[in-house]
Amino acid sequence: MEPELHVVGEICAGKGFASSNALCGYSVVKGKYWECVGGKETGQTQVDYPDSGLNNFVWNHPIDLHYFHKAPQGWPALCLQVWTLDSTGGKSLCGYGTCYIPSTPGAHEMKCPIWRPSGTPKEEVSAYFLGMNPQLVDKDVVFKKAAEQRYRLFTQTTGFVKLHLEILVRRATQA
């Protein structure tokens, strides 16, 4: 029997984003020894429009994942993207974030920092007036290529996402 990992929880909220609305998309990145046998590894929350002046976005979006794995290499991680909608319904990036799914059983409250690439002075002026923040051309830099390429990026913090995850590990051997 292969070891199992169950992840049950939610993307609770986002805070600190300079916008009147926000939504959060997520995907799970994992290694070749991991197989998802239950749940959705990608998804998106609803758009939250908090009261004027507040930048606390409540999503309470459920996450329910079930994995079998042959080896712990490539432990799953959540890759997050936070977006805002403009008046025409177009999406504009607030930022990216990544956090590993905890490896210890039990309840975990997590804060995932969200960042966005800093642009040239011209791009930053455009972002200020037009609301279109610079985006990554290659999204793999967020996680898969982070070790080799992310150090080259200039970034700025835009906020954080709160997660609540319950972890259940079955048939795992102690090293």
ABEGO torsion letter per residue (X at the ends): XBBBBBBBEBBABBBGBBBABBBBBBBBBBBAABBBABEBABBBBBBBBBBBGBABBBAGBBBBBBBBBABABGBBBBBBBBBBBBAAGBBBBAEBBBBBBBABBEBBBBBBBBBBBBBBAAAAAAAAAAGBBBBBABAAAAAAAAAAAAAABBBBBAEBBBBBBBBBBBGBBBX
